[in-house]
Amino acid sequence: MAPGTIVLKFFTSTLLVCLTVSGAVADGLTFQRQVAKLLDEHPRIASAKHTVRSLGQGVRVAEKAWFPDLAVTGSRAYEDRNNVSGTDDTQLNSNDVKFTLDLPIYDFGSKRNGTEIARLQLLQAEKTLELTKQSIILEIGIAQIGVSTAIEKLKYAKRSLLNLKKQTRLEDIKVKAGAGVSTDVLQAKVQLAGARARFEASKAILANQEHRYQAVFGDLQNDFLKPRKIKVQIEDLPETKEEALEVARKNNLQIQSLSDAVSISRTAVSQAQSDQLWPKINFIVDKSYKKNVGGIRGTAQELVAKIQFTYKFNLGFSALNSIDAARDNFSATQKQLDDARRLIDEAVSNAFVAYRQAGINAELLAEQSELSGAFLELARKERTLGKRSLIEILAGETAEINAKSDAAEARGSIASTSLVLLSAMGILEARHLALE
């Protein structure tokens, strides 16, 4: 092969490798954009956005309730009249058109309350949209933490399995050569069976976490991002439970949404009273154009302007039932808000305890991992001097790997519980999903 061809192939392959690496790095930097895309296009968020837009139109409708209504009525008919004696009977083709302008003047607060209810419903929908975004952010974070932790635990389980396979094989060779102990081989095989079980369990856990990851990310998922950890935003986390509760009571969107529901039901009581107990006063203008109508030949016009007073009252006193129903609904929403406040306090308190406990566990398990590693290093030295058995070494290796696996899970638990706490407090944002 010509030297020029060799050089060309070398540079081509080098360029492909560089492009692949740079592409992976570029994709790795798109995690926040992936999160932004999910928050923009997720079906639940899209549904909540449509609800917000729908209720926004509802506010515009309610605000225009004071605009006049224009009704147009027209007819074309054949009239055959037998008039009173002395007057000729008539057979006429008649036409008429009537324009009615109906302008509300006063309704004792019904339309004002209706507008207020529409605005409160829009505010409630906007809070529901933000609450939906927070739930999706939490799902994204938990999915990323779950799959990265499962990958790390599988790595440790695989290392343990390979190590035990190697040690079992070496000890088996020693026994066959007459230099080993058969009971050590059996004990090593026992350890090996346990390692295989842990390895298979870790594979199953990873498969489940990948299913969750796929469900959350869909087509946006990238395999090289799966091992990446979520960075814990220490600066945004409370130092005390009381601080967490104070922030939650101000920012929790579920409480805010239910507060809006209480305001809506309170306003609905006033609206029911206006609709059921008080009349409606309207200014009405009627303009009619008639031709051959009522047995009168020829065309005629009619103009009527009036103030109309309308009062409708059910003699079974259903108005009182409607008002009582609105009052009971107000009481129900108030009780729901009171109950939600207690439940949110409980959720925040539990989330704070879980976060703190995860931190304590992580510290203890990290210490255990370091101690296990130090013991194993010393035990291996003593093994060469004949002071340690193979079983002790195998047990030490298994303990070290399991301790590292537990420490990895504890670190993941810190990240997941921190996101849960921020969510319960109502301050979880996309920026809390930064990768390490």
Protein Blocks (a to p, Z undefined) as FASTA:
>chain_A
ZZklmmmmmmmmmmmmmmmmmmmmmmmmmmmmmmmmmmmmgmklmmmmmmmmmmmmmmmm
mmmmmpccdddddddddddddddehiacdddddddddddddddfbgghmmmmmmmmmmmm
mmmmmmmmmmmmmmmmmmmmmmmmmmmmmmmmmmmmmmmmmmmmmmmmmmmmmmmnopac
fklmmmmmmmmmmmmmmmmmmmmmmmmmmmmmmmmnmmmpcfklmmpccdddfklpcfbf
klmmmmmmmmmmklmmmmmmmmmmmmmmmmmmmmmmpccddddddddddehehhiacjdd
dddddddddddddfklmmmmmmmmmmmmmmmmmmmmmmmmmmmmmmmmmmmmmmmmmmmm
mmmmmmmmmmmmmmmmmmmmmmmnopacfklmmmmmmmmmmmmmmmmmmmmmmmmmmmmm
mmmnopacfklmccZZ
